[in-house]
Amino acid sequence: MSPPRRPLAVVAFGGNALLHPDDLGTVEEQIRRADEAAGWLTDFVHRGYDLVVVHGNGPQVGQVLIQMEEAATKVPPGSLDVAVAQTQGSMGFLLETALRNRFRAEGHPRQVSILLSLVVVDDADPGFDRPSKPVGPFFSRWRAENLQRDHGWQMVEDSGRGWRKVVASPRPLEVLGADAVRGLLDSGHAVIAGGGGGIPVVRGEDGRLHGVEAVIDKDFTSALIARQLAADLFIILTSVAQVKRDFGTPRETALPVLTLVEARRLLDEGQFPPGSMGPKVEAAVEFVAATGQRVLITDIDHVSAALAGEGGTVIVPDGAAATG
């Protein structure tokens, strides 16, 4: 008879956790940030959870795209899906190394694996008709016009700072390899998966997969992973300790608990902007509605207190108790 499964925690955080805005962007800095992340990620294992980590990659994929542009006269630049794959590998390497070192130092038997994650999107997703996600470096008008003419890029002027490429941000439909993640968890591994929201792929009419130039929001992908794996705990880490109504105004109010009805109403009112808290709350709502489980949204500094019910924002099913 096989032993009972441990409860599963899916933890999502942004690429800024490994590369802060005021960092120089060196590998050494990111190694140090990964070591810091390993400290609070290991706490979930101490609490008895299996662990799946989903990281963002915004700053890191931006670096890769800048490197491609700077080397464009010497090496043909790669596509955005390939850049996402590159950062899944590099960031996964840093996190896996840090977690392995932490587990070893603590004498913990847990192993660590990274899964290169393909995520299926719909090639008819409305996002492909209206690309709006800026990626990569800023260009002069002349360079932007050349890229638009020669490569078919869609370019927009960005607040007087220059021109940038914009791509689609489609919704994820399926994370390929979820069964492999479950197998790794059952064999005693912590797993890093869905990095950067996943490598976006579409299925052709013949069933063949091919990559597309797009950016998938890591919050939606992490929610999908949590659903596919039937997670017991889903945590979205962000830059603030709690979700707030009227954020940044004199009427700002912390929201320790949100029901689905309340969260949807505030989303409809535009309380949570699309570029920041909006996708996190929307992803949480999708997970809670599909599973009946709760979602915790908080920042890294307050995650331990929030797990003890002393902070953060919990999104719960309608009619659920506020605590417990």
N, C-alpha and C positions, 0 to 999 in steps of 0.2 A: 504494500500500500504506500503510495507516494505521500510525502509530507504535505501539509496544507500550504497553499501559497501565501507568501507575505503580502501585506497591503502594498499597493503601488502608488508612488508619488511621481507625477510628471511636473517638472519645474522648467519654466520658460523665462529667459532673460535676454536682454538686448546685447548687441555687439559692443556697446559702450562699457559693459562690465569688464571687458578685456582691453579696451582701448578708449580711455577717457578723452573728452574733447580737448583738454589741455595737455595731453601727452604728446611727445614728439612722434610717436608711432613706431618706435623701435621694437624689435623682437624681444629684447631684454625686458622692456616695460610690460609686454603682453605675457611673458613668462611669469613675471611677478604678479600680475593681475590674475592669471590662471591659478597660481598658488593660493591667492586670497580666496578665489571662488571655491577652490577645493575644500577650504576650511568650512565654509557654511554649507556646501553641498553634502559633505560627509555627515553633517548633523542629521540629515534625513535618514541615513543608514543607521545611525545610533538610535534613532527613534523607532527602528524596526521596519522601515520601508524598503522595498525595492525602488530603484531610482532610474528614471529616464530624464535626460537633460536635453532641452531644446534651446539652442542659442541663436541670437540674431547675428547679422554679419554686415550691417550697414557701413560702418567705418572701414572694415577690412576689405569688402568688395570694392569700395571706393578707391582704396589704395591700389588694388589690382588693376582697376580700369585706368587710373592715372599712369601706372607703370606701363600698361599697354600703349597708351597714347604717346608717352615719352619715347618708347622704343619702336614706334610705328614705322620709321624709315629704315629699320634694320630687321625687325621680326614682324611678320603679319599679325595683327591683333586678333585675339580670340573673341568669341561671342560671350554674351552675358551669362548664359547657362553654364558655360565652361568656367567662367569666373566664380560663379556660385559653387561649383564643384571644387574648385581650387581652395576656396575659403573653408568649405566643409572639411577638407583634408587638413589644412594648416591649423585651423582653430581646434578641430577635434584632436589633433596631435598634442597641442598645448594642454588641453583640458584632460585628455587621457593620461598624459605623463604626470600632471599635477595630482590627479586623483590616485593614480597607482602609487606615487610616492607617499601621499598622505595615508593611504590604507596600510602600506608597508610599515611606515613609522609607527602606526598605532597597533601593529600586529593583527590587522583585520584581514580575514581571508578573501574578502570581496575582490573580484576581478573587474576589469573595465574594458569595454569594447566601443568602437565608433562604427556606425553604419552609414555608408554613403547613401543618402536617401533621395530617390526619385519620387516626385509628387505629381500626380496626374491632374491636369487642368483641362478645361473645355476650350477647344479652339474657337468656339462660338461665344465665349464669355464676352460680355459687353466691354470689358476693359480693353480688349484688343482693338475695338473700334474707336475708343477714346483714351489712348495712352496718357497717363497723367503723373506717373511716378518718376521724378528726376533721379538720374543715376550718373555717377562718374564726375569727371572734371568739368570746369567751366571753359568755354571756347570763345574765341573772337567771332564776330559775325562772319568774317571771311571763311574761317575754318568750319564753322557750323554749316554754312551754305555748301561747302565742298562735301562734307560728310552726308548731308541730306541728299545731295545730287548723286554722289558716287556709291553710297551704301544704303540709301533709302531710310536713313535715320529720321525720326521725328524730333525736332528741336524746338525748344522754347526759350525765350529770354527770361532770366531769373533775377528779378528785383534789382536790375541795374548792375549785377555782378558778372554778367556774361551769359552765354548760351549753353544749355545743357540738353543732353539726350533725355527723352521721356519714353518710358515703356509701360506696358500693361501691368496691372497688379490683380491677376485673376484669383478667384476663390479656389482653394484646393479641394479636390474631389476624393482622392484616395492617396494614402501614403503607401507606396510599394515596400514590401518587406516587413510589414508589421508582425507577421508570424515569426519572422527571424528574430525580431526584437523580443517577442514573448519567449522564444526558445532560449535566448541568451539570459534573460531575467531568471528563468526557471533553473538555469545551470549556474546561478550565482554571480552574474555580471551586472554591474551598473552599465547603462547604455547611453551613448551620446548619439542622437538621431535628429533628423529634420533640420539640420543646421541651416541658418539663413532662410528658413521657410521651405527648404527643399529645392532640389534641382527641378525646374518646371519642364514637364514633358506632356505631349499630347499623343493620343492614339489616332492613327490614320484609319481610313476605312478598311484597310487590310489588317488592322490590329497592331501594326508596327508602331513602336514608340519613337519619337524624335524630340529633341530639345527645342525650346522656344525662348526667345528673348523676352523675359518677364521677370518680375519680382513678386514672390508670394509672401504675404505678411506672415511672419513667424508666429504671431498670436493665433491666427486661424489654423495654421498647420499644427501647432502644439495642442490646440483644442481637439483637432481631428485625431491626432495620435492618442490623446487621452481617451477619446471615445472608442477608437479601434481596440485599445488595450484594456478597456473597462477600468480606468484608473480610479483609485479610491480618494486621491487627493490631487487637485490640480491647482498649481500656484503660478501666477503671473507676476513676475518681479518687474518693477518700473522705477521711475526716478522720484516718486513721492510715497509717503508712508500710507496715505489713504486716498481713495477716490473722493473728490469734492464737487459739490454743486457750486456754481458761480465762481469757478476757480479764478484766482487772480483779481478778484473784485472785493470791495468792502463787505459784500454779502457772503463771502466764501464760507461754506459749511461742510465739515467732514461728514462722510456717510459711512458709518461703521458696518451697517447691514443694508443690503438692497435685495428686495424680492424681484422676481422676474418682471412682474407688472411695473414696479417702480423703475427698474433699470431700463425697460423698453420705453417707458414714458419719457424719461430723461434723455434717452438717445433721440427720440422723436423731436424733443424740444431743442436739440442741438447743444446740450450741455457738455457733451464729450466730443471734442474736435476729431475729425477723421485722421489727422496726422499725428495724434498723440494718444489720448485715453480712449478715443472712440473704438478702434479695433480691439482693444483689450476687453472693454466691457461687452462689446458685441460677441467676441469669441467666448467669453464667459457665459453669456446668455445662451448661446447655442449649446454649450456643453451641459449646462444645468437643465435646459429644456429637454435634451436628449437622454440624460442619464438620471436625473433626480438627485445628483450629487451636488456638492457645494464647490465654489471657487474662491480662492483667497487672492486678493490683489494687494500688494504692499511693496516696500523697497527692501533692499538687501540689509540695511542696518536694523530694520524692525521685524525681520522675518521670524526670529525666534520668539519674540514677544507676541507676534500675531498668531503663531501656531498655538500659543497658550491662551488665545482668546483675549489678548490685551492690546490689540491694535490691528491695523490693516482694515480692509473692506472685504466682507464676506457677501457673496452673491448666492442667494438661497432660493429653493423652489417656493412658489406661492404657498402660504400657510405654514411654512416651516418655522420652527422655533429659532430665535435669534442666536442662541448659544447651544452648545452641546454637540 
